[in-house]
């Protein structure tokens, strides 16, 4: 039986490449000296696309250039870089990798929250810089007595809430609507949630619907003792407003795993001592990235074997009946 042709625009983990090589004819676009000429030559045969965030935005231009494309298998749970509506309009299914990274990202979120509040990176530098003999490290803020708000109580948000419950802090949330069976307090807007909390955690999907959901008004409502944690997407927060809020004391501190123009982080943020910065590593463990890779491969295999991928995104569900 002829093996389907799969295009990989940017490098993915070695085990994913090996698994796809064994099952499909895999075209490694990033290895080609003249990518434009190579793509033009193979485009009529490409039936699947295996894509990570390194592939950049996948939009109608990509889909029109690949006339035989049937499926885009995305490496990651967020797929805001993929125009899923444009894919659906052309009969192309899009899949992502939900579920397998929820616990890992939730673990990282709690670590980032504690590191931000207790100033763990700053304390580490204090020791490394030889400052401890000159006196004790300054006292830090605490999680004790705080109220935590979660923007986006999906699978990851719920995993974060389960972990926070063990710390004995009140938890509230904001989302598109109140969720049945959820005991946490619901707030109808991000501003209302921020006003009721002094820790605000963003775990909401990216995309146009959530762009700058956390803006200057939300940060002002969070207040001068407030801490903002973002493990969602850089687009969820107005980054300029966040920089200003951190600089002028509108909020106390922030822990950020995501940024507006990754991998570029503003000099102003890098210079601040009240910010903990991570290079988008929420799911970046060997264990979880391997699980994500397996799901990319399994989605492609299921599509070509049965016509039913394992984890299609909402916009393309109608295409599989």
C-alpha positions as CSV (number, residue, x, y, z in Angstrom):
1,X,0.0,0.0,0.0
2,X,1.3,3.5,-0.9
3,X,2.3,5.5,2.1
4,X,0.8,9.0,2.4
5,X,3.1,11.9,2.0
6,X,3.5,14.1,5.2
7,X,5.1,17.5,5.3
8,X,7.0,18.7,8.4
9,X,7.8,22.4,8.0
10,X,10.0,22.7,11.1
11,X,11.9,20.2,13.2
12,X,10.1,18.2,15.8
13,X,11.5,15.7,18.4
14,X,13.6,12.9,17.0
15,X,11.2,10.2,18.2
16,X,8.3,11.9,16.3
17,X,10.4,12.1,13.1
18,X,11.4,8.4,13.4
19,X,7.8,7.3,14.0
20,X,6.5,9.3,11.1
21,X,9.3,8.0,8.9
22,X,8.3,4.5,9.6
23,X,4.7,5.0,8.8
24,X,4.7,7.7,6.1
25,X,6.8,9.4,3.4
26,X,8.1,12.3,5.5
27,X,9.2,15.5,3.8
28,X,11.5,17.6,6.0
29,X,11.1,21.1,4.7
30,X,13.4,22.7,7.2
31,X,16.4,20.7,5.9
32,X,16.0,21.9,2.3
33,X,18.3,24.5,0.9
34,X,15.7,26.0,-1.4
35,X,12.5,25.5,0.6
36,X,10.3,27.3,-1.8
37,X,11.3,25.2,-4.8
38,X,11.1,22.0,-2.8
39,X,7.7,22.8,-1.5
40,X,6.4,23.5,-5.0
41,X,7.7,20.2,-6.2
42,X,6.2,18.1,-3.4
43,X,3.0,20.1,-2.7
44,X,0.6,18.1,-5.0
45,X,1.4,14.9,-3.0
46,X,1.2,16.3,0.5
47,X,-1.8,14.8,2.4
48,X,-0.8,15.6,5.9
49,X,1.0,18.3,7.8
50,X,2.9,17.7,11.1
51,X,3.5,21.1,12.7
52,X,4.9,22.6,15.9
53,X,4.9,26.2,16.9
54,X,8.3,26.6,15.1
55,X,6.4,26.2,11.8
56,X,4.9,29.7,12.4
57,X,1.4,30.6,11.3
58,X,-0.5,28.1,9.2
59,X,-3.2,29.9,7.3
60,X,-5.1,29.9,4.0
61,X,-2.0,30.6,2.0
62,X,-0.5,27.3,3.3
63,X,-3.7,25.4,2.7
64,X,-4.1,26.7,-0.9
65,X,-0.5,25.7,-1.6
66,X,-1.2,22.1,-0.6
67,X,-4.2,21.1,-2.8
68,X,-4.2,17.4,-1.5
69,X,-3.9,18.3,2.2
70,X,-6.4,16.4,4.4
71,X,-5.1,16.9,7.9
72,X,-2.9,19.2,10.0
73,X,-1.6,17.4,13.2
74,X,-0.4,20.1,15.6
75,X,2.2,19.5,18.3
76,X,0.6,21.3,21.3
77,X,-2.8,21.9,22.9
78,X,-3.0,25.5,21.8
79,X,-3.6,26.0,18.1
80,X,-4.2,29.7,17.8
81,X,-1.3,29.9,15.2
82,X,-3.5,27.7,12.9
83,X,-6.4,29.2,11.0
84,X,-8.7,26.3,11.8
85,X,-11.7,28.0,10.2
86,X,-9.8,28.4,6.9
87,X,-8.8,24.7,7.2
88,X,-12.4,23.6,7.8
89,X,-13.6,25.6,4.8
90,X,-11.2,23.6,2.6
91,X,-12.2,20.3,4.2
92,X,-9.0,20.0,6.1
93,X,-9.1,18.5,9.6
94,X,-6.9,20.0,12.4
95,X,-5.9,18.0,15.5
96,X,-4.0,19.1,18.6
97,X,-2.6,17.3,21.7
98,X,-5.0,17.9,24.6
99,X,-4.9,15.9,27.9
100,X,-1.4,14.6,27.8
101,X,0.2,17.9,29.0
102,X,-2.4,19.1,31.5
103,X,-0.7,17.8,34.6
104,X,2.8,19.0,33.5
105,X,1.6,22.5,32.8
106,X,-0.3,22.6,36.1
107,X,2.8,21.5,37.9
108,X,4.8,24.3,36.2
109,X,2.1,26.8,37.0
110,X,2.4,26.1,40.7
111,X,6.2,26.2,40.6
112,X,6.1,29.5,38.8
113,X,3.6,30.9,41.3
114,X,5.7,29.9,44.3
115,X,8.9,31.1,42.6
116,X,7.3,34.5,41.9
117,X,5.9,34.9,45.4
118,X,8.8,33.6,47.4
119,X,11.3,35.2,45.0
120,X,13.2,31.9,44.5
121,X,15.3,32.9,41.4
122,X,16.3,36.1,43.2
123,X,17.3,34.2,46.3
124,X,19.3,31.8,44.2
125,X,21.2,34.8,42.6
126,X,21.7,36.2,46.1
127,X,23.7,33.1,47.1
128,X,25.5,32.8,43.8
129,X,26.6,36.4,43.9
130,X,28.1,35.9,47.3
131,X,25.8,38.4,49.1
132,X,24.6,36.1,51.9
133,X,27.6,36.8,54.2
134,X,26.6,40.4,54.1
135,X,23.2,39.8,55.6
136,X,20.0,37.7,55.2
137,X,18.0,37.7,52.0
138,X,15.0,40.2,52.3
139,X,11.7,38.7,53.4
140,X,9.4,37.8,50.6
141,X,5.6,37.9,50.0
142,X,3.7,34.7,50.6
143,X,0.8,32.6,49.3
144,X,-0.6,32.5,52.8
145,X,-3.9,34.4,53.1
146,X,-4.2,35.0,49.4
147,X,-7.2,34.6,47.1
148,X,-6.5,33.0,43.7
149,X,-8.4,33.7,40.5
150,X,-8.0,31.5,37.4
151,X,-8.9,32.8,34.0
152,X,-9.9,29.8,32.0
153,X,-11.1,26.8,34.0
154,X,-10.5,24.2,31.3
155,X,-8.6,20.9,31.8
156,X,-5.4,22.7,32.7
157,X,-7.2,25.3,34.9
158,X,-8.9,22.5,36.8
159,X,-5.6,20.8,37.3
160,X,-4.2,24.0,38.7
161,X,-7.2,24.4,41.0
162,X,-6.7,20.9,42.3
163,X,-3.2,21.6,43.3
164,X,-4.1,25.0,44.8
165,X,-6.7,23.3,47.0
166,X,-3.9,21.6,48.9
167,X,-2.6,25.0,49.8
168,X,-5.8,26.0,51.5
169,X,-6.4,29.1,49.5
170,X,-9.8,30.3,48.2
171,X,-10.2,29.8,44.4
172,X,-12.4,31.7,42.0
173,X,-12.6,31.6,38.2
174,X,-13.7,33.4,35.1
175,X,-14.6,31.9,31.7
176,X,-17.2,32.3,29.0
177,X,-19.9,30.9,31.3
178,X,-20.4,29.4,34.7
179,X,-19.6,25.7,34.8
180,X,-22.1,23.2,36.3
181,X,-20.7,21.2,39.1
182,X,-17.9,23.6,39.9
183,X,-17.9,24.8,43.5
184,X,-15.4,27.6,43.0
185,X,-16.9,31.2,42.9
186,X,-17.6,32.4,39.3
187,X,-17.0,35.9,38.1
188,X,-18.6,37.1,34.8
189,X,-15.6,39.2,33.7
190,X,-11.9,39.3,34.1
191,X,-12.1,42.6,35.9
192,X,-14.5,41.3,38.4
193,X,-12.3,38.3,39.1
194,X,-9.2,40.4,39.5
195,X,-10.9,42.7,41.9
196,X,-11.9,39.7,44.1
197,X,-8.4,38.2,44.1
198,X,-4.7,39.1,44.7
199,X,-3.3,36.3,42.5
200,X,-4.5,36.0,38.9
201,X,-3.5,33.0,36.8
202,X,-4.2,33.0,33.0
203,X,-4.7,29.5,31.6
204,X,-7.1,30.5,28.8
205,X,-6.6,29.6,25.2
206,X,-5.0,32.2,22.9
207,X,-6.6,33.6,19.8
208,X,-8.7,36.7,18.8
209,X,-11.4,36.0,21.4
210,X,-8.9,36.3,24.3
211,X,-6.5,38.9,22.9
212,X,-5.6,41.4,25.6
213,X,-8.2,39.9,27.9
214,X,-5.9,41.0,30.8
215,X,-5.5,44.7,30.1
216,X,-4.7,47.8,32.1
217,X,-8.2,47.8,33.8
218,X,-7.7,44.2,34.9
219,X,-4.3,44.8,36.3
220,X,-5.5,47.9,38.1
221,X,-8.3,45.8,39.7
222,X,-5.7,43.2,40.8
223,X,-4.1,45.9,42.8
224,X,-0.7,46.8,44.4
225,X,-0.4,43.5,46.2
226,X,-1.4,41.5,43.2
227,X,0.6,38.8,41.4
228,X,-0.1,37.9,37.7
229,X,0.9,34.5,36.4
230,X,0.6,33.7,32.7
231,X,1.1,30.2,31.3
232,X,-1.5,30.7,28.5
233,X,-0.4,32.8,25.5
234,X,1.5,36.1,25.4
235,X,-1.5,37.5,23.4
236,X,-3.8,37.1,26.4
237,X,-2.2,40.1,28.2
238,X,-1.6,43.6,27.0
239,X,2.2,43.3,27.4
240,X,2.8,47.1,27.3
241,X,0.2,47.5,30.0
242,X,1.8,44.8,32.1
243,X,5.2,46.3,31.8
244,X,3.8,49.7,33.0
245,X,1.9,48.0,35.9
246,X,5.0,46.3,37.1
247,X,7.1,49.4,36.8
248,X,4.7,51.8,38.6
249,X,3.5,49.5,41.3
250,X,0.0,48.9,40.0
251,X,0.7,45.2,40.7
252,X,3.4,43.6,42.9
253,X,4.9,41.0,40.6
254,X,4.5,38.6,37.7
255,X,5.5,35.2,36.6
256,X,5.6,34.7,32.8
257,X,6.1,31.6,30.7
258,X,4.8,33.2,27.5
259,X,5.3,36.5,25.7
260,X,3.8,38.6,22.9
261,X,6.7,38.0,20.4
262,X,8.5,34.9,21.4
263,X,11.4,34.3,21.7
264,X,11.9,38.0,22.1
265,X,11.3,39.4,25.5
266,X,11.2,43.2,26.1
267,X,14.3,44.7,27.8
268,X,12.1,46.3,30.3
269,X,10.8,42.9,31.6
270,X,14.3,41.4,31.6
271,X,15.6,44.3,33.7
272,X,12.8,44.0,36.4
273,X,13.5,42.3,39.7
274,X,9.8,41.7,40.4
275,X,9.3,39.3,37.5
276,X,10.1,35.7,37.0
277,X,10.7,34.8,33.3
278,X,10.6,31.4,31.7
279,X,11.2,30.5,28.0
280,X,7.7,28.9,27.3
281,X,8.5,25.6,29.1
282,X,5.1,24.7,30.5
283,X,5.0,21.3,28.9
284,X,8.8,21.0,28.3
285,X,9.7,17.7,30.0
286,X,11.0,14.6,28.2
287,X,8.0,12.7,29.5
288,X,5.3,15.1,28.3
289,X,6.8,16.1,25.0
290,X,7.2,12.4,24.2
291,X,3.5,11.9,24.9
292,X,2.6,14.9,22.8
293,X,4.7,13.5,19.9
294,X,3.0,10.1,20.1
295,X,-0.4,11.8,19.9
296,X,0.7,13.7,16.7
297,X,1.7,10.4,15.1
298,X,-1.4,8.6,16.4
299,X,-3.7,11.3,15.0
300,X,-2.1,11.0,11.5
301,X,-2.2,7.2,11.6
302,X,-5.8,7.2,12.8
303,X,-6.9,9.6,10.0
304,X,-5.3,7.6,7.2
305,X,-6.4,4.2,8.7
306,X,-10.0,5.1,9.7
307,X,-10.8,8.6,8.6
308,X,-11.3,9.5,12.3
309,X,-8.5,11.3,14.1
310,X,-8.2,11.0,17.9
311,X,-8.3,14.6,18.9
312,X,-9.8,16.9,16.3
313,X,-10.3,20.6,17.2
314,X,-13.8,22.0,17.5
315,X,-13.7,24.0,14.3
316,X,-13.2,20.9,12.2
317,X,-15.3,18.3,14.1
318,X,-18.1,18.6,11.4
319,X,-15.7,17.2,8.8
320,X,-15.5,13.8,10.4
321,X,-19.3,13.3,10.9
